[in-house]
Amino acid sequence: MYITSEAFLSLLGPVIEDYRKEIGGIIIGSISRRWIEGENRPAIVITNIFPNVTAKRKGGEWEPNLAAQKRMQGFLQAFNLQILGEYHSHPDDTAELSDEDEDYIRDSWKVLIDSSKEKITDEKNNLLGWLEILVRVKKETFSKKRSKESKWWTPAESNKIRGKITISEKDGFDVTIGAYVFIPEKDEFFEVPIYSEICSSFER
């Protein structure tokens, strides 16, 4: 999966702004090609992120408003945009799918697929029923003063990317991003590697 710098920032901004609560929204993109690891490769390319501002949110729970979600789907279709799935944050948790996440995806993926103009498939022609991006976020307090900066890397033997965002001399955030696709025909979830032009994982 390749995420553009614009989509990357749109993904992280609301998560950092309200880091104590789970937040989510819709992922927009297409199957295209990007220069990855020295090759021009086919990739799921994320171009836009739209936060769901009407969802019911608690500390560890995010539930989309289905009526509002349908309005958003119609809006995006009017601009010929392709819905690939959703994203949500996991405050002080992991960037892994929970059992509840998997159940929700199994129950809901057809809503997005039926609303899309094209079916997204992989190189083996398997239908990609859903793309889910998970953002684990944890606030940090530093004992020593630091400069404002953002650093990103790919942990060893991992498909995820991790970052440290320093927002003031004493405060910052530890962020991990994971991405998963759901293959309906196999009823299976697969983690996919993440690349972005905004962080070093683009050149790993």
Backbone torsions as a table, in degrees:
resi	resn	phi	psi	omega
1	MET	NA	134.3	179.4
2	TYR	-118.0	128.4	-179.0
3	ILE	-118.3	126.0	-179.0
4	THR	-68.2	161.1	-178.4
5	SER	-62.7	-37.0	179.3
6	GLU	-63.7	-44.9	179.4
7	ALA	-68.2	-36.3	179.3
8	PHE	-58.8	-48.0	-179.7
9	LEU	-68.9	-37.0	177.5
10	SER	-65.7	-31.2	177.4
11	LEU	-69.5	-45.4	-172.6
12	LEU	-81.4	-32.6	-174.7
13	GLY	-53.2	-57.8	-180.0
14	PRO	-63.7	-32.1	179.2
15	VAL	-64.3	-42.1	178.9
16	ILE	-72.5	-39.9	-177.6
17	GLU	-58.5	-41.2	-177.6
18	ASP	-126.9	60.8	-169.2
19	TYR	-68.2	-19.1	-178.1
20	ARG	-75.7	-23.2	-176.6
21	LYS	-113.7	151.2	176.4
22	GLU	-70.0	136.9	-178.3
23	ILE	-136.3	153.1	-178.3
24	GLY	-157.3	-178.1	179.8
25	GLY	178.1	-165.2	-173.3
26	ILE	-100.9	142.7	178.5
27	ILE	-104.5	131.7	179.6
28	ILE	-117.6	139.5	177.7
29	GLY	175.5	-156.8	-177.0
30	SER	-162.1	171.1	168.2
31	ILE	-88.4	119.4	-176.8
32	SER	-142.8	-160.6	179.1
33	ARG	-127.0	142.1	176.8
34	ARG	-140.7	154.8	178.3
35	TRP	-81.2	108.2	-174.8
36	ILE	-131.8	127.9	177.9
37	GLU	50.9	43.1	175.4
38	GLY	79.4	8.2	-179.2
39	GLU	-133.8	150.5	174.1
40	ASN	-85.8	99.1	-169.9
41	ARG	-110.8	150.9	169.1
42	PRO	-69.9	142.8	-177.1
43	ALA	-154.7	153.9	167.4
44	ILE	-76.1	114.1	-174.7
45	VAL	-106.5	119.5	178.4
46	ILE	-91.6	120.7	-176.2
47	THR	-110.1	-26.6	-178.0
48	ASN	-144.3	150.3	175.4
49	ILE	-129.1	129.5	179.1
50	PHE	-121.3	105.8	178.4
51	PRO	-62.3	144.3	176.5
52	ASN	-91.8	102.9	-172.6
53	VAL	-85.6	-9.3	-178.2
54	THR	-103.4	3.4	-177.9
55	ALA	-67.8	151.6	172.7
56	LYS	-79.0	127.0	-175.7
57	ARG	-130.1	134.6	169.9
58	LYS	-128.3	-178.0	-176.8
59	GLY	-51.0	-50.1	-177.0
60	GLY	-119.8	29.3	-175.5
61	GLU	-146.7	138.1	178.2
62	TRP	-137.9	119.0	-176.7
63	GLU	-126.3	110.7	-178.1
64	PRO	-63.4	148.3	172.1
65	ASN	-83.0	110.5	-171.6
66	LEU	-63.4	-38.3	178.9
67	ALA	-64.1	-43.6	178.5
68	ALA	-67.4	-35.6	179.1
69	GLN	-63.9	-38.9	177.6
70	LYS	-65.4	-37.4	176.5
71	ARG	-62.3	-42.2	179.3
72	MET	-64.6	-39.0	178.8
73	GLN	-62.7	-43.1	177.1
74	GLY	-64.1	-40.8	178.2
75	PHE	-59.8	-46.2	-177.8
76	LEU	-67.5	-38.1	177.5
77	GLN	-63.1	-34.0	179.6
78	ALA	-62.5	-22.8	177.8
79	PHE	-104.8	15.2	178.5
80	ASN	56.9	39.9	178.7
81	LEU	-99.1	145.0	-175.6
82	GLN	-98.4	121.4	176.9
83	ILE	-84.9	124.1	-179.3
84	LEU	-103.3	-24.9	-177.4
85	GLY	162.5	-146.8	-177.5
86	GLU	-138.8	168.9	172.3
87	TYR	-131.7	157.1	169.2
88	HIS	-156.3	160.5	-177.5
89	SER	-97.9	157.4	173.8
90	HIS	-124.8	90.1	179.7
91	PRO	-63.0	128.6	177.8
92	ASP	51.6	38.3	-177.9
93	ASP	-133.4	-142.5	179.5
94	THR	-120.5	167.5	175.4
95	ALA	-96.8	44.0	179.1
96	GLU	-117.3	150.9	175.3
97	LEU	-69.4	132.0	173.7
98	SER	-86.8	168.4	175.5
99	ASP	-60.2	-38.1	178.9
100	GLU	-65.7	-38.8	177.0
101	ASP	-60.2	-47.1	-178.3
102	GLU	-64.2	-40.8	178.6
103	ASP	-63.3	-42.3	179.4
104	TYR	-62.0	-43.4	-179.4
105	ILE	-64.6	-44.0	179.3
106	ARG	-60.4	-35.2	-178.4
107	ASP	-81.1	-22.8	-167.3
108	SER	-116.0	-12.0	-169.9
109	TRP	-62.3	-33.0	-177.1
110	LYS	-64.8	-27.3	179.3
111	VAL	-60.7	-43.3	-179.9
112	LEU	-75.5	-41.9	-178.9
113	ILE	-62.6	-44.8	-179.1
114	ASP	-64.1	-25.3	-177.9
115	SER	-88.6	-7.0	-176.1
116	SER	-92.6	147.5	-178.1
117	LYS	-74.4	-31.7	-177.7
118	GLU	-127.6	151.9	175.2
119	LYS	-91.0	135.5	180.0
120	ILE	-94.2	126.2	179.3
121	THR	-128.2	159.6	176.1
122	ASP	-90.7	-172.4	-176.4
123	GLU	-66.8	-18.0	177.7
124	LYS	-97.8	10.9	178.8
125	ASN	68.3	20.2	172.6
126	ASN	-76.4	133.7	177.9
127	LEU	-68.9	124.5	174.1
128	LEU	-89.1	96.4	-173.4
129	GLY	-69.1	-25.5	-172.9
130	TRP	-164.8	142.3	169.4
131	LEU	-116.5	126.5	178.7
132	GLU	-121.8	124.3	175.2
133	ILE	-104.6	131.3	179.0
134	LEU	-113.5	134.5	-179.5
135	VAL	-121.1	107.8	175.4
136	ARG	-86.5	127.8	-176.9
137	VAL	-131.8	135.5	179.5
138	LYS	-140.7	126.8	179.2
139	LYS	-76.4	143.0	179.5
140	GLU	-126.5	147.7	173.4
141	THR	-120.4	128.1	-174.5
142	PHE	-96.6	144.2	178.2
143	SER	-79.8	-25.8	178.5
144	LYS	-117.9	152.4	-178.8
145	LYS	-65.1	140.1	178.6
146	ARG	-132.0	158.8	176.5
147	SER	-87.7	152.9	178.4
148	LYS	-68.6	125.2	-179.5
149	GLU	-165.2	170.1	178.5
150	SER	-135.8	123.5	179.3
151	LYS	-124.2	136.3	-177.2
152	TRP	-134.1	146.8	179.1
153	TRP	-157.7	168.9	175.6
154	THR	-105.1	115.7	177.5
155	PRO	-59.1	153.0	-178.6
156	ALA	-57.8	135.8	177.5
157	GLU	53.8	42.4	-178.2
158	SER	-134.7	149.6	172.8
159	ASN	-92.0	-9.4	-176.8
160	LYS	-84.8	167.5	168.5
161	ILE	-121.2	147.7	-177.8
162	ARG	-127.5	147.9	-178.7
163	GLY	-143.8	155.5	172.6
164	LYS	-120.5	120.0	-178.8
165	ILE	-113.5	115.7	177.8
166	THR	-97.8	118.2	-175.3
167	ILE	-104.6	-14.1	176.5
168	SER	-156.7	179.6	-178.2
169	GLU	-61.0	-27.7	-173.5
170	LYS	-119.4	-9.2	-172.1
171	ASP	-126.7	147.7	177.0
172	GLY	-164.8	-173.0	-178.1
173	PHE	-137.9	141.3	173.6
174	ASP	-103.7	121.3	-173.0
175	VAL	-126.5	135.9	171.8
176	THR	-127.5	134.6	-178.0
177	ILE	-119.6	128.1	176.5
178	GLY	-124.5	155.1	-179.0
179	ALA	-135.3	139.0	-176.3
180	TYR	-137.4	142.1	174.1
181	VAL	-113.6	146.9	177.7
182	PHE	-108.0	124.3	176.7
183	ILE	-102.6	102.0	-174.9
184	PRO	-59.4	-39.7	-176.8
185	GLU	-61.9	-29.2	179.8
186	LYS	-102.5	-8.9	-174.9
187	ASP	52.4	46.5	-176.6
188	GLU	-132.6	152.7	176.0
189	PHE	-111.6	139.1	179.0
190	PHE	-129.2	133.4	174.0
191	GLU	-79.5	138.2	-180.0
192	VAL	-118.6	147.7	178.8
193	PRO	-69.6	148.3	-178.5
194	ILE	-110.6	134.1	174.8
195	TYR	-127.8	146.5	176.3
196	SER	-153.6	146.7	178.5
197	GLU	-72.8	-8.9	-176.4
198	ILE	-92.3	-10.1	-176.7
199	CYS	-138.2	170.2	-172.4
200	SER	-68.3	-16.9	-178.6
201	SER	-63.8	-18.3	178.0
202	PHE	-63.5	-26.0	-175.7
203	GLU	-112.5	14.4	-173.4
204	ARG	-68.8	NA	NA
